[in-house]
């Protein structure tokens, strides 16, 4: 496939499960609400590291670019299935399908309807953490944590595209990062990260706990035991042992987990035992994956790698999916934590992903043996252009909102996406009229065409680049205080600034329909507009600070999203 791909995105959605009323039934309350109409949206990503496409017989890392962290993978009856963390975005937990571990297509979302989880008033980096997916005896299982919104739970489905069951809560399982293990004798086990016996003795001191659960209810039927206390070298006071998985290979049970925190000290370690319940002995050459010891100034660094999950290809060879980040400088990145793939080599009975000075590379010369033919896919890796014309019945699965919608404020009508302008600001910490898609490249361009007729200066609709409730830029059509139509650029940099953001630039614009453009250039962002049909863009601001949209500055675990928004004056 040509690395520059134009796709009219009409894939089924996600949000349709939550906002299932027909288009004719939406937004019919009296009086008629103020709406913004978006005719199309286009995204282009063009990073030099992806130039030329994948090597012959190989692939490009990351295999799922952008904010898709904490990957867990399972081999099912018709290929591979992968899930990621989504925190307080909705729909939650995307489900991807692949025949070869490289070309991934999103087929649904696990958390796709109101009532499953409640993210109300949660920060965007709370909510759903680190899901694990398993396939066993005809059923798919996802076990995960809703942080500050219920704790640990299991959901099940016979079709990974959904629907998934309502959460089965696990009140006995504390902490985060639960994972399931199905033993050959029919027993089912859950492991998780939690405080060690007697409590933590230093910051980041955690343990991996293990218990048997009922195969139907998943409630505990054994006393929990500790498999790892602290990490593989307790004398060094290791931090944040988490994300555990157990694999039964030959005569050994292998317990693999992340260690060192999710930033540049991140790593993956492995232990093994002849008995499922241990004791587990660590590999003497741990970690089996890290980049924390490599020079920061190396070309095209990929850092913060860990949280791996292992799976076999059609030939029986082993591969690891894991998260990593692509900084444009130091530890600054706006694309969030992404999904990478590397082969696993077995050495003296141990699975090793990387060792020594080996680097995680963008360009890989080998690839997994596929489980079947690979068709055309919505691109998730490399350089590409995607255009969404909003002429289908449903939005593609990758569009997300901040938290769970409690009203029907959007519709696909007459070949356009229409958003109700509600008196809810982008930085309100609640549920604004905002639909976003992830920034997947360091160098990216997002454009859209919006028709909006504001009635008061507080009405606004347009295009935003958003990292969290507290950090975003918003480029929209509105009215000035004296009622003059204009294009406005707002910036919110921190919780101390207004929830709507502060105005940093304006320009007069008399037309009701405007094209808007945001360009990401690593740590710089440009903002422009034009009338439809105009050959030239008018630059409103260029070279604005992009580091404020990075995880290093804004904090949390999420990446930036480009999104369409509409706000009404709170009159």
N, C-alpha and C positions, 0 to 999 in steps of 0.2 A: 504494500500500500504506500502511495506517495505520502511522505511525512507531513505534507500540507494537505489536510483533508477537510473538505467542507461538508458538513452534515446538517441537514434540516432535522432537528431533534424532535421526534414525535414519540419517543419511548413512553411506555406507561409509567405511572407514578405511584407512589408514595403518599403524597398529600391527598390524593383522591380518596384514600381509605379513611382519612380523617375528616375531609370536607367533601362528603360524598353526594351532596345535593347536586342536582343538575344545574347547568348554567342558567336556565330560565328561572330557577328558584332562588338564585343568589342575589343578594343586595337589592331586595324588593321592598324593604321597609320604607314607610313614609316618614319624613320627606325623603326624596331620592338623594342618596348620599353623594358627596363629591368623590369622583373617581379619577384616577390616572390611567391612561391607556398606553401600553407598551407594545409597539408593533413588532419589534424583533430585538434580539440580544445577540451579540457576537463576541466571542472570546478567542484571542490568538496568543499562543505561547511560543517564544522563540529563544531558547537558551543555547549558547554556543556549544555546551557540552553534549547536546543532542544532535548537533549538526551532522547531516549526512545519513541520519537514521541508524538503525542497528547494524552491527557487522553481519556479514553473511554467515548464517548458521548460528547466530548469537542473539543477544537481546540487549536492551537498555535498562539500566537502573535509574530511578526507582520504577518498578513495574506498575505501581499505582501512585501517581504523582499528586502532590498537594496534601492537605490536611486529612490523612487517612492513617492514624496511628494505631499502635498496639495490635498488629495483625495476628489473627489466629486462622489456621487453615485445616481443612479436613478433606479427605478423599471420600467421595460419595459414589452412588451408582452410575452417575453420568458426568463425571469429571471432578473438579476440585471446587470447594466452596470456602470463601474467606469473609471474615467480618472484621470490623474496626470499631474503635471507640468514637463516640460522637458527643459525649458530655451533655450539655443542655440544649443542643440543637435537635430539631424535630423535622422530619422523621428520624428516628435513632437507629443506630447499628445497621449500616448498609450491608447487604448480602451480595457478594460477587460470585460469578461462576466463570470457570476457565477449563479448557481442555489441556492446557500445557503449562500452567503456572505463570505465563507471561502475558497473554492477552486476556484481560479481565472485563467482563460485562456485568454491570449491576442489574440484578434481577428483582430486587425488592429491598425492603427495610423491615427489620424485626419489630421495632417500636413504631407502629404506623397508624395508631388510632388513639383518640383521647380515652382516658381512663386506664390505660396500661401503666403509665407513670405520670407523675406530677412534677414538673420542673419550675413551678411558679416561684418567682423571686430568687431562684438560684442563679449564681454567677455562671457565665458560659463555660467555665472550666470545672464545674461540678456536674452532677448528673451521672451519666453512664460511663463507667471506667472499664477498660480491658476485658471485653467479652471473649469467651472461648467457645468455639463451635466443635461439636462432635457428631459423628454419624454412627448409629449403632442399631442393628436389627430392624432396619427400615424406617427409623425415626431420626430426625435431626434435633440436636439439643444445643441451646445456647445458655450458658451460665455466666452471670456478670454481676456487677454492683451498681446500685443507684445511690451515689454518695449524697447524704442528707435528704434522701427521698425514698427511704424504705429499706436500704441495705442490700443483701445478696438474694438473688432469685434465679430460677430456671424457667425457660420457656421452651416449648417443643413444637415441631411441625413435621408433617409427612412430606410436604412440598417446601423446599427452602425459600421459594418465592413468596410463601405465605399462603394463608394467614397463619400467624404464630399464636400460640395459646396465651391467655392471660398469665401474668407472672405467678409462679409458685414460690412463695417467700420462704427463706431459710433462716428463721430467727435464731437458730443455734450457731450459725456460721457468721463470725464477726469479721472485721477488717475488710480487705478488698481482694480483687484478683482471684476469684474462685475458678477452679478447673475440675472437670469430671474425668474419672478413669473407670472404664468398664473392664472388669476382670473376666477371664475366660470361664470362670466357674459361675458366672451370672451375677456376682456381687458388684455393687456400684459404690464408688468412693468419690469424695470431694476433698480437694486440698485448697488452701487459701493462705493469704498473708495476714498476719495479725501480730499483736504485741506478744513477746515471748513469755514463758511462765515467770510469774513474779514481777512482770513489767519490764520496760526498757531500762537499760543501765546507761545508755548514751543516745544522743539524737540520731535517729535513723536505725536504731536497733530493732529488728523485726525477726519474726520466725515464720516458717512454713508449717502449717498444721494439716492434719490428715484424719479423716473419719469415714466410716462406712455409713451409707444412707439407704433408706428404703428405695427400691427401684421404681416405685410408683409415685410416692409422695415426696421423695428426696429429703425426708426428715431424718435426723441422726438416729442410728441404731447401735452405735458404738461410742465409747469415750474417745475424745480426740487425743491424738498423740502428736509430738513435734518431730518432724523429719529434718529440719534445718533450724538451728538457733544462731542467728546473726549472719552467717554466710559460710563460704567454703574455707576461710581462714579466720576463725573467730578471734584469734589473738591480735589480728590487725583491726578489730572493731569495724567490720564491713557494714555498709549502710544499705537499707532499702532492698533486702531480698524480697522478690515479688515475681508475679507472672509465672507460677510454676506449671510444669506439664510433666507427666510420666509416660514413658514409652516402654513397651515390653518387646525386646529384641533378643532372640535367642534365649540364653539362660539368664539374661540380666534384665532388671528394671532400671531404666535410666531416668533420673530426675533432673530436669533442666530448668533454670530460673534466671531471671535478670538480677543484676546486682550493681550497686554503685549510683543509683539515682538515674533520672531520665535525661540529664544534661550530658556534658562532655565526659563525665566519669562513668557513663553507662557501659555495661558489659553483659555477657551471657556466660553462665557457668554450668557445669554438669557434674553429677554424682551418680553412683550406681550401687545396686544391691542385688543379691540373689533372692531376697524376700521382698514382697511388695511393701511391707511395713518397716523395712529397714533392718539394721542400721545402714545408712547410705554413706559411702566413702567417696570423697571428692577426687576428681582427676588432678593429678599432680601438676599438670601444665595449664590449669585454669588461669584466665578465662579462655573459652573457646571462640569468643568473638568480642573484640573491642577495638577502638581507634584512639583511646585516650592517651596512649604513649607516643603517638606520632606527632611530627612537627606541625604546629598550627598554620604555618605559612606554606604548606605544600600546595601544589596546584590542584584546583577543583576538589577541595576536601569534602568528604562525607563523614559526619561526626555523630556522636551521641547514639551509637548503634547498640541494639539490644532488644529485649522482649521478643525472643525468637520462638517459633513453632516449627516443628519438623514434619516432613511428609515424604512419601516415596512416589517416584514417577512410574511410568508404564514398564520401565526396565528394572524396577526395584532399586534404582539409585535414590539417594536421599538428598533433599533440598530443604533449605531454611528460609522461611519468610521472617522478616524482622523490621523494626522501625529504625529510621535514621533521619538526619536532617542535612540540608545543603546550605550552609551559610555563605553569604556573599562577602562577609568580612567577620573575622573573629568568631563570635558565637551569635551573630545577628542573622536571622532568617525570618521571612514572612510567610513562607509556604507551609509552615507547621512540620509535624513529624510525618514521614511518608513511609510507604511500604516497599521494601527492597527484597531481593531474592539472590541467594548464593547457594552453590553446591556444598554438600557436606561430605567430608572425607573421613572414613573410619580408620583410625590409627591405633593399633594395639588394643582394639576393643573399645575405643572411645570415639564419639562423633565430634569432629573438629570442623569449624566453619572457616576461621582464619587463625593464623598464628604468626609469631615473629613480627616482621615489618610489613606484612601483606596489607594492602589497602582495599577497602570496598571501592569497586570501580564502577563508573558509569557504563562502560562498554564491555560486555561479556562475550567471549568467543564461542562458548558452548551453550546448550539449552537443554531443558528436560525433555525426555521422551514423551510425546503427547499421548493422551488417552483416546484421541479421536481427531476428526478433521476440525480445523479452525476456520470459522467463517469470518465475515466482516464484523468488526467490532467498533463501538464507540471508543475512540482512542483515550487511553488513560496514561500513556507514557510517550516520551519523545516530544517533538515539536508538532503542533497541529493548530488548525483553526476550526472552531465549531460555531455554527449559526443556528439559532433557535427562532423559528418564525411563528411560534405559538398558534399554529393552525391545526393542531390536533385536539383531541378531547381531554387529554390529561397532560400534566407536566412530566418531564423526565424525572427519574427517581433521585437524581443528584441535587435537585433544588431543595433548600432547607429554610426553615424559619427559626427565629430565636424563641425557644421554648414552645409549648404546645398551644396551638390556636384554640381559643374558646368561642370564637364566632367565625362566620363565613365571610371573610373580607376580600376574597379574591375570586376571579372567574376567568375562564377562557371563552371569549365571545368575539364573533366576527373577525377571526384571525388575529386577535390581540389578547394580551394578558392585562386584565384590568384589576387594579388595586384600589380598594376603598381607602380614601384619606381619612384616617381616624385621629382623634386627639391623643395620640400616643407617640412620644418622641423616641428616636433611635436609641438614645442613651437612658431610657427610663428604667431599665432593668426588668421590664415586663415583656409584652408581646406586641411589638409594633407591626405595622403593615410593611414587612420586609421579606423578600424572597432572595436568597443568595446562592451562589455557587462558588466553589473553592478557587483561590488563586493557586495555580499548579506550576507556575514558572517564576523564576526570578525576574525575567523580562516578559511582560504580558501586557496586552491591550484589551480593555473591555469597552464596548460601545453599545448604545441602545438608542431607540427613537421613542420619545414620550410625547403624548398629547395631554395637556393639563391646563385647565382654566381656573386658576386660583381665584377665590372670592375675597379673601382678606390677606394681609401680609403674613399671617401665620400658616397659610396653606402652602405646601411645598411637595414636589415629587421629582424623583430623579434617580441618579446612580451613585452608589456609595462603595467605598472600600473600607471594610470593618474588621477589626480584630476582636473587639469586645464591646460591651456597653460603654466603656470609658475611653476607648481609642478608635477613632474613625475619622474619615473625610467623607463629606456628602456634597454632591454637585447636583443642584436642582433648579427647577423653574418655580418662581414665586412672584410675589409683589413686594416692592419696597414699602417703607413706612408711609410714603405719600401716595401709594397705589400704582406706582409705575411698574410694568412688567419687567422682570429681570432674571438673569441667571445668577445664582448665588453659590459660593463655595464656603462650606462650614468645616470646622475642625474641632474635634473634641480630643483633648490630650490630658486625661486624668479625671478622676471622680470629682475634683474640685471645680471643674468647669461646667457650664450649663449642659443639661441632658440633651438639648438640641444641638449643642456645639456652638462655637463662636464664629461669627462671620469674619472671614479673612480676605474675601474678594467678591466683587459684584460687577456685572456688566448689563446694560440695558438689552432687552430682547423682547420684541413686540409680538412675535408669532406665538400661536398656541402650541405648535409642534416644534420640538427641538431634538437634534441629535447631540448626545453627550458622550464624552470619551475620557477614560482614565487610563493613563499609561504608567506601568510599573517598570522602573529601570533599577533593579536591585534596591538600593537604599533611597532612591528618588522617585517621586510620583509627579506626573504632569496632568493638568486638567484643562479640557477644551470643549468647545461647543460650536454648533453651526446650525443654520436653517437647512431643512431637507432640500437636497438638490444643489446646495452650495458646494463649489469645488474645493474651498479652503476652510480649514478649521481656524477658529479664533481661540488662541491660547489665553486662558484666564489666569493660570499660574503654572509655573514649571519649576522643577527641581525642589519640590517641597520634601521635607524630612519624611523618609519612609521607615527609619529605625523605630519611630514611635509605634509602628504596627508590628514590630518584631516581638517574639516571645521574651527576649532579653529585657526589653523595656516595658511592654504591656503586661508581661507575666502570663501565668496560666499554661494550659496544655494545648491550646487550639491554634489554628493558622488563620490567615486573613481570608475573607470572602468578598467577592464582588456581588453587589446586590441591588435590586430594584426596590424603591421605597416610596411611600406616600404618607404625608402627615397633614392633619387639619389643625387649624387654630383651635385651641381649647376654649371656644366661646360658648 
